[in-house]
């Protein structure tokens, strides 16, 4: 029979657990003991992301990350060895970090971690495995680029940066093809095997010897050298401007409107993310209400910051019918300018606060999510109470602080617009919109 819906209670308060830090040899173990959390997450962070790759080996991080899964014996030997202990290998590369790890039952850490350490420190790195993995990455690059939105995002770096950021993280189809087995072996020896890194461990650690865990993973590897941070220069060209990546016959356009942003350490994240949420980070955001609800041009539009150790970018994304492309770009830029000029409403402020604080107990309810937060702290040198500081930053937001964030962090006058679509159909309307100079490129020419 029907029941009365209960009233909503007050949001639960949340405090992120304080991690324990232990120096072991050349590395550091950062751990959170979660009694009763029987699936442990282990992550090893090396400070060598794509941003520090040499220009003659772009993509070596991504390729090395892939080939480590072939294990100490080669030929995909790692996965079945780990599966015997219920463990799953994970690895990823960001612009600022090389991250490997395991998700494993806490009571099998002692058996699985030596396999993990061998895979990271002493992989086979057989040339045949490396070439096979490289070919798979190259094929995956173009398969993923068949998505217009993915192609648009990958085209963005060369419009905002010179140097390494101008080429996609995986190296692009031309540069990655030049990464030889010898370059992978050299990168691994110098940047992975010889560097202890930081080991993140989260789970029920009541029976885990963290010192021994660190010794197993770090071995005799040394500490990581300090990375020099230099803000990469922008490419020449007038701002704003438009790049059309030609996809003949396309009836839709994928578009990205972006500009450069400061480095992570130079941004007050709650204010920056808060103003991004107002513009495009929530269903009720201004972009979604304008492009989806009022104009009916798209199923959805969004925005966010991508902040790195030495620089960053802000971008807005959507997909629209080809004939609405030019107006979608001007409407998006108009929403950014209006927000900067007129500020936020009290309803928008409250929505930002709630969306970034109420769900925290759920957001950090698993070992994986807590380990991910610790990895972020390690990569960006954040304090142990960063999550709590970040939550407090949202709770303390005011209309004035968000308005000042809009002025400080939104720069429509510096925008780069990337559109993937039918250039013959789009060039005229985009030129007539007077956004800025319009250039047309073929996808294959972008990363040569």
DRENBAFI-220023 format. One record per atom (N, C-alpha, C): x, y, z. Coordinates in pm, whole numbers, plus 50000, padded with zeros to 5 digits. Layout:
<atoms>
XYZ;...
</atoms>
This chain:
<atoms>
500844988350000;500005000050000;500895012450000;500405023649947;501225035649937;501715040250075;502935044950077;503525050150199;503935064650180;503915072050290;504315086050283;505835086950269;506255095050176;507695096950155;508295103950277;509385098750334;509975105050452;510575118550418;510605127250516;511235140250498;512755138650488;513345147450410;514805147250398;515435151950528;516475144950570;517205149050688;518315158750652;518995163450753;520135172450732;521265164650667;522015170850575;523145164050512;524155159350616;524675147250596;525655141950690;526965149650677;527595152450789;528895158950786;529945148750741;531045153450688;532055144250637;533445149950663;534325141250711;535725144750727;536555133850661;537435137750572;538275128050502;539295122250600;539495109050599;540435103050695;541845108550678;542545110550788;543915115550782;544845104050744;545615105450636;546495094650597;547745093750684;548295081950690;549575079550757;550675080050652;551785086550684;552915087550591;554145081050653;554785072350574;555975065350620;557035066150512;558225070550547;559355070450454;560005056650458;560125050650340;560745037450329;561775038150217;563055037850251;564095038850150;563965051950072;563915050849941;563805062749858;562385067149831;561405060449889;560015063849861;559215066849984;557935069649964;557015072750072;555755064350057;555295058550168;554015051650171;552985061050233;551885063050165;550765071150215;549565061850226;549085059750348;548085049350371;546915054350453;545735048750423;544535050850504;543995037250543;543915034950671;543345022450723;541835024250737;541075015950666;539615016450670;539125003050723;538925001850853;538474989050909;537214983950839;537254971250802;536104965250736;536094966750585;537004974850530;537084976550385;538034965950331;537454954850287;538264943150256;538824943150114;538414952450029;539044954049898;540014965749909;541284963049899;542304973449912;542674978949775;542984991649772;543474998149651;544905002849676;545784998849587;547195002449594;547575009849467;548185021549480;548595029449364;550035034249384;550855032449282;552235037249284;552325049149189;552745060549241;552765072949165;554215076849134;554525077749006;555805083148961;555545096948900;556415106648927;556155120448882;556605123048739;556365113548649;556815115048512;555645113148417;554785123048409;553665122548316;554075126948177;553065128148091;553335131747954;554005145247936;553815154348032;554345167948017;555865168348010;556545158348068;558005158648071;558635149347967;557835143847879;558385135347774;559225143647677;560345138247629;561085145047523;560285145147394;560495155247313;559705156647191;559995145747088;561115138647104;561395127647012;560905114247065;560145114447177;559595102047232;558195104547286;557425112747219;556075115747267;555185103247258;554575099847369;553775087847378;554475076347449;555745078347487;556485067547552;555865063947688;555305073747758;554605070747884;553435061347861;552585064947767;551385056947740;551755042947695;552765041747609;553165028747559;553785020347671;554615026347754;555205019047867;554125014447963;553155022947990;552055019348078;551315007048026;551115006547896;550424995147836;551264982347845;552544983447814;553374971447802;553724965547939;553624973448046;553874967648179;552894956348210;551724956848149;550724946448175;551114933148113;552144933048029;552644920347977;553464912848082;553854919848190;554444913148304;555894909248290;556454903348396;557864899448395;558184888348294;557164880648257;557394869948160;557034874048017;556384885748004;555964890147872;554694883347826;554184887847711;553044881647645;551814880647736;551454892147798;550234893147880;550224883347997;551384881048056;551494871048162;551024876148298;550874889348314;550584894748446;549154891948493;548184894248405;546774893248445;546424879648505;546754868448440;546404855648501;547124853048633;548354858148647;549074856448774;548364863848886;547874875948857;547164883748959;545794878048989;545144872648888;543784867448907;543744856049007;544844848949023;544884838049121;544714843249264;544954856349282;544804862449414;543634872349416;542784871749315;541634880849309;542024895249286;543214897449229;543744911049210;543574915649066;543384928549050;543224934648918;544234945848900;544984945348792;545984955448757;545294967948705;545834979548739;545344992048682;546525001048652;546435008548546;547495018148513;546915029448431;547475041148447;547065052548366;548185062848366;548175071048265;549135081848251;548365094948242;548785104948317;548245118348305;549365127448257;549065140048239;550135149348203;551155150648316;550775147948439;551665150248553;552055137648629;551595125948590;551925114148667;551835101348587;552645091748628;552655078148574;552185069248689;550985063548678;550335057048791;550065042348756;550545033548842;550245019348831;549615014748961;548925003248960;548314999149085;547584985949078;547034982249191;546234970249206;544984973249286;543904966249257;542774964849347;542754950149387;542824947349517;543074933749563;542434931649700;541924919749729;541464917049865;542594919849965;542254926750072;543284930950167;544054919050222;543404907550238;544094895950294;544974888750193;545014894050066;545894888149965;546964898049919;547074909249989;548114919049954;549494912749955;549804904950057;551134899250071;551504890449953;550514883949890;550794875449775;550824883349644;549954893449633;549814900649506;550874911549487;551294917949597;552204929349584;553564925449526;554174914049560;555424910549492;555264909049340;554124903749295;553864903049151;553784916949092;553114925949163;553014939849119;554404946149110;555214944349214;556544950349217;557404945149101;557324932249072;558074926748960;557604932848828;556284934648814;555754940248690;556224954448668;556314962148777;556724976248765;558234977548752;558984970148834;560444971848839;561184963148739;560644951348711;561394941648630;560534935548520;559884943648439;559054938148331;559934932248221;559354923348143;560114917148034;560474927347926;559524936247893;559724946147787;560274939747659;559634928747618;560054922147496;559734931047375;560664932347282;560374940847165;559074937247094;558784924247081;557554920247012;556324925247088;556364924647221;555244929747301;555094944747283;556214951847283;556164966447270;555604970447135;556044964047029;555534967246895;554044963946886;553654952446942;552224948746940;551384959147014;551844963147133;551104973147211;551084986547138;552174990147073;552205002847000;551195002846886;551114991646814;550144990746705;548714991346757;548484985446872;547154986146932;546805000446971;547765007747029;547525021647065;547255030246943;548005027946836;547795035746713;546415032946655;546025020246654;544695016846604;543615022946693;543825022346825;542855028046918;542725043046900;543855049746869;543815064246850;542805068046743;542865061446628;541955065146520;540545059946543;540415048546612;539075043946645;538375053846738;539105058846838;538525068646930;538285081946860;539175085446765;539015098046692;537855097546594;537265085646573;536055085046492;534905092246561;535005093846693;534065102246766;534455116846745;533525124746692;533825138646661;534225146446786;533595143646899;533935150847022;535345147547068;535755134847056;537135131047091;538115137846999;537825138146870;538715144746774;538835159546804;537745165846842;537785180146875;538685182646994;538565174447100;539395176347218;540865173947186;541155164047106;542555161147072;543155171746980;542305179146912;542795189946825;543105202646903;542685203047029;542735215447106;544145219247149;544965209347185;546285212447241;547135221047152;547155218147021;547975225846928;547495240046907;546255242946947;545735256546937;546025264947061;546365258447171;546585265547297;548035265647344;548825255547300;550175253947353;551175251147242;552425254347270;553545249047193;554195238047277;555145230747217;555845220447292;555005207847308;555225200747417;554625187547435;553095187947437;552485198247496;551035198747506;550335200447371;551085203847267;550475205547136;550095192247073;550645181347125;550365167947074;549605160247181;548615151947143;547825144747243;548685136547339;548115133447455;548835126647562;549445113447515;548725105947431;549235093147383;550265094647273;550625106847236;551675109147139;551195112146999;549945109646969;549465112146835;549905101146741;549265099846625;549515088446537;550875088646471;551495100346458;552805101046393;553915099246494;553885106746603;554965106246701;555025092746771;553865087146805;553865074346874;554475063446788;554275064146658;554835054146567;556365054146570;556965065246614;558415066246620;558995061546753;558145057646848;558645053046978;559045038346965;560335035846974;560895022546952;560965014747084;561145001547076;561374993847198;562554999047279;563585004047213;564745009447283;564375021847364;563505030447311;563085042347383;562215038647503;561375028447488;560565023947601;561465018547711;562455010247674;563355004547774;564145015447846;564575025647772;565345036447834;564465044647929;563235047747886;562335055247973;562035047348099;561745034548084;561425026548202;562595025848299;563785023848248;564965022748334;565225035548411;565075046948344;565435059648406;564315065448492;563055063848450;561955071148514;561025062448597;561095049248583;560215040448658;561035031048748;561855022748688;562595012848767;563525019448868;564165030448830;565175036648917;564585046349018;563275049049011;562635059049097;561615052149186;561765054049317;560855047249411;559425051849394;559195064949391;557845070249380;557145070749515;555825072349509;554985072849629;553935061949619;553845053749722;552905042649724;551685046349807;550515046349745;549245049149811;548555035849840;548105033949964;547415021650003;546195025250086;545025020050046;543775022550120;543025009350134;542545006550254;541764994550280;541884990650426;541434978750457;541594973650593;543034968850608;543844976950674;545274974550683;545704969350820;544754963650894;545054959351031;546134948751036;546254940550931;547264929950930;548364932650828;548504945250787;549474948750683;550654955950744;551854951350714;553094957950755;553474967950646;553204980650670;553434990750568;554914992350535;555784990750635;557224991350609;557644980450511;557174968450536;557524957250448;556914959150309;555694964450306;555044967150178;555884976950097;556334987750161;557164997550093;558464991550045;559114983350128;560374977150086;560184968149965;559054961049962;558774952149849;558594960049719;557854971049727;557554978749606;558714987649565;559384994049660;560435003649626;561774996949597;562064985849665;563364979749648;564474989549680;565474990149595;566584999449616;566485011749527;565295014349473;565105025949385;565305038949464;565765049249396;566055061949461;564865071349461;565045082649526;563985092749531;563905100249398;562745106149373;562515113149247;563135127049251;563795131249144;564295144949139;563145154949128;563405167149169;562385177649162;562195181749016;560945182848974;560625186648837;560605201748824;561285206848724;561225221148692;559915224048619;559225234548665;557935238148606;558095250848524;557715250148397;557775261548307;556465262548230;555825273948236;554565276048166;554825275648016;554255265947943;554505265047799;553935277047724;554625281147622;554205292847546;553005289347457;552175299247427;551075297047333;551585297847189;550895291847095;551285293246955;550905307146904;551545311646797;551175324646741;549775324246681;549175335846667;547865336646605;546945345946678;545995351246604;545025360646660;544035353446751;543595360446853;542555355446944;541395365246947;540155360146948;539755346146932;539975341546787;539955328446767;540035322846632;539325309446629;539115304446506;538315292246486;539125282346401;539195269946447;539745258946368;538615249446333;538435246746204;537485236846158;538255224446114;538015213346181;538605200546142;537595193846050;537975192345925;537015188745821;536585174145830;535285172345832;534675159045825;533555160045722;533895158245594;532925160445487;531655152045504;530535158345480;529255151445486;528655150345624;529335154845725;528815153745861;527595162645878;526535157245936;525325165145959;525325171446098;526315167846180;526475173746312;527865179746326;528015188346423;529305194146457;529585191646604;530815187846632;531305187546770;532125200046790;531845207546894;532595220046912;533105221347054;534285227147063;534935230247190;535315244947187;534935252147289;535345266047307;536255266347430;537495270747413;538475269247521;539405281147528;540045282547642;541145292047656;542095286947764;543275292447768;544255288347868;543825292748008;544345285648108;544045288648247;545335287348327;545355292348451;546565291148533;546825276548574;547995274348633;548335261148686;547475258048808;547425245248846;546605240848959;546955248549087;548235250449112;548645257049235;548285271749240;547935277549125;547625291849118;546125294649120;545335284049135;543875285349126;543245281649260;542295289749304;541455286149419;540345277249365;540505264149384;539735254449307;538235255249331;537805257749454;536365258449480;535725269949402;536415281249392;535885292549315;535885289449166;536985283749117;537085280748974;536065270148933;536025259149007;535065248648973;533635253448995;533445261949096;532105267149121;531575275249005;532415283948950;531935292148838;531795283748712;532615273348698;532445264048587;531145256448600;530765252648723;529485245848744;528315254748704;528385267448739;527305276748702;527195277748551;528345278248484;528325279848339;527945267048267;528535255548308;528275243448231;528445230448306;528545230748439;528845218648514;527655211648575;526465217048560;525265210948616;524165210748510;523125202748532;522025202648435;521385216448424;521335223548536;520705236748536;521685247748499;522845244048446;523845254048411;523365262848296;524025274048281;523595283748180;523715278348037;524815271348009;524965265847874;523865255847843;523565247047937;522545236947913;521165243247898;520875253147981;519575259747971;519435267347838;520525273147791;520455280747666;520455271647545;521465262847533;521615255047411;520645243447403;520315237447515;519395225947514;517945230147534;517685237147645;516295239647683;515655250847601;516375261847580;515755273147509;515865271647359;517095268647308;517305268147164;517035254347104;517155243847184;516915230447132;517985225647037;519205230447053;520275227046960;520995214046997;520945209647121;521795198747167;521095190747277;521615178747301;521135170847415;521825175147544;522935182247532;523625186547653;524895194247620;525265203147711;526495210947697;527155211747834;528465212347837;529155212747965;530435220747959;531045222548077;532315229548085;533085224648205;534415226048201;535235222848317;536655228048296;537425228048403;538835231448399;539675218748393;540775219348321;541815208948321;543085215848368;543415214048496;544515221448558;545695212248583;546855216348537;548065208248547;549075215348637;550215209048657;551195214848749;551815227648694;551915228948561;552575240548504;551655249648424;550425245948404;549495253948323;548115247648333;547205252348250;545865246648251;545035251848137;543815246848127;542875251948027;541455250748080;540595258848024;539165258348052;538465255847920;537455246947920;536775244347794;535285241747814;534525245147710;533095242347700;532895233047580;532035222947594;531855213047488;530375210647463;530065207447337;528725203147301;528755197347161;527665191147119;527465186646980;526115191646933;526095196946811;524885203246759;524705199646612;523515202346559;523295200846416;524155211046341;524615207046223;525565215346149;525055229646126;523775231046092;523255244346059;523165253546180;523285248146301;523215256446421;524605259046481;525655254746413;527005255246470;527435269446503;527355278446407;527845292146428;527085298846543;525765297346544;524995303646652;525305297146786;525575283846787;525935277146912;527225282846969;528195285846882;529455291646928;529235305546985;528525314046913;528295327746961;527435327747087;526475318447095;525645317647215;526475313147335;527395303747315;528255299147424;529165310247472;529795317247379;530645328547417;529815339447485;528575341147438;527705351147500;527345347547643;527105334747669;526805330547806;527995332747898;529195330247848;530395332647928;530525347447959;530355355847857;530495370247878;529415375647971;528185370847957;527095375448044;527345371648189;527815359448210;528115355048347;529205363648408;530215366748329;531295374948381;530825389248410;529935394348326;529495408148343;528405409848449;527495399948460;526315401648545;526365393548674;527225383448680;527365375948803;526335364948821;526415358148935;525575346448962;524365350449046;523395341549050;522215343649134;522375335849264;521515338949360;521555331749488;521195317049469;520295313949375;519945300049348;521125292449291;521875298749202;523045292249145;524105289749251;524305299349340;525255297549449;524865285549534;523605284449571;523155273349656;523315260049584;523035259749453;523175247349377;524635242749373;525545252149357;526975248749355;527395243149490;526995249549597;527355244649730;526855230349752;525575228149724;524995214949751;525605204049664;525805206949536;526295196449446;527715192249479;528455200649550;529865197549580;530125193849726;529085193249807;529295189949948;528385178749997;527135178649955;526165169150011;526555154749981;527115152049864;527405138249825;528775133149865;529535140649944;530895136449977;530965122850047;530095119650144;530185106450206;530085095050106;529295096950001;529165086749897;530375087149804;530825099149771;531945100649678;533195093649728;533395093449860;534595087349917;534245075050000;533325067049950;532855055450025;533625042749992;534485043149890;535225031149849;536715033449862;537455022449867;538915023549871;539445029949743;538825026849630;539275032549503;539145047749504;538015052749551;537795067249548;538725074449644;538975068649761;539915074849854;541335074349799;541695063149736;543025062149675;543185072449564;542135074649486;542185084549379;542435098549435;541785101649549;542005114649613;543435115949661;543985105249718;545375105649764;546355107249647;546065100549536;546915102149417;546935116749373;545775123049373;545675137149336;546515145749430;546465142649559;547265150149657;548765148349631;549155136049598;550575133349572;551035140549446;550275139349339;550675145249211;550805160349221;549885166649296;549855181249300;550365187149432;551055178849511;551655183649637;550625190549726;549485184349742;548415190049823;548525185049968;548035192750064;548125188650205;547195176850235;547485169950345;546705158050381;545235161250407;544935173550449;543535177350475;542935184750356;543475182150237;543015189350118;541515187450094;541005175150106;539575172750078;538715181150171;539095181950297;538325189950393;538445204850362;539625209150324;539795223150285;538945226450162;538935217150068;538165219249946;536675220049976;536185211050063;534775211450104;534465224750173;535355229050263;535145241650333;535115253350235;535935252450130;535935262950030;534585264449963;533915253349935;532565253949878;531565259349979;531685255050103;530745259650204;530855274650227;532025280250204;532265294450229;532055303250106;531665297249994;531445305149874;530335315449895;530515326949833;529495337349832;529265341549687;528205349049665;527985354349531;529175362749487;529725370549579;530855379249546;532095371049507;532355360049579;533545352149545;533385345049411;532165340649378;531945334749247;531995345249136;531475356949164;531545367649064;532995371449034;533815372149138;535215375449115;535915364049041;535485351449065;536055340148991;535715341148843;534495345448812;534115347148672;535015357248603;535285368348671;536155378648615;537585373648601;538035365748699;539425361248702;539695349548608;538745340148598;539025327548531;538345325548395;537355333748360;536675332448231;537175343248137;537645339048019;538275348447926;537775346347783;536545350147754;536025348047619;536815355247511;537475366047548;538255373447448;539515365947406;539895355347479;541075347447445;540695333647392;539465332047348;538945318747316;539535313047188;539715300047191;539975291847073;538735283347050;538225283246929;537065275046896;537505264046801;537275251446839;537555240046752;536225233646715;535985232346586;534745226246537;535105214546447;534565202846474;534725191246387;533425189346310;533505190946179;532295189946098;532615192345952;531575194045872;531695196045728;532165210245700;533435211845662;534015225145645;533315233145535;532915226445429;532245233645320;530945239845368;530285233145459;529015237845511;529205248045622;530315247445693;530495255445813;531305268145793;532205268145694;533125279345681;532405292745666;531395293145579;530685305745556;529995311145680;529135303245747;528475308345867;529435312145978;530515304545996;531475307946101;532235320846068;532535322845942;533185335245901;532245347045920;530965345145881;529985355945895;529725359446041;529925349846131;529685352446273;530735361646333;531825363746261;532885372946303;533435369746442;533625356846466;534245352646591;535735355546587;536335352946474;537765354846451;538145347646323;539415347846287;539855340946165;539475326246168;539095320746052;538675306846040;539705299145958;540255288546015;541205279745946;540585266045933;540835259245820;540335245845796;541525236245785;541445224945857;542515214945853;541905201045835;542685192145773;542335178145768;542815171345896;542085161445948;542515154846072;543925149246064;544275143545950;545585137145936;546735147045941;546455160045924;547525170045921;547805176246058;547025172546158;547085179746285;548315176446367;548855164346358;549935160246447;551145155246370;551315159946248;552455155446167;553755161746215;
</atoms>
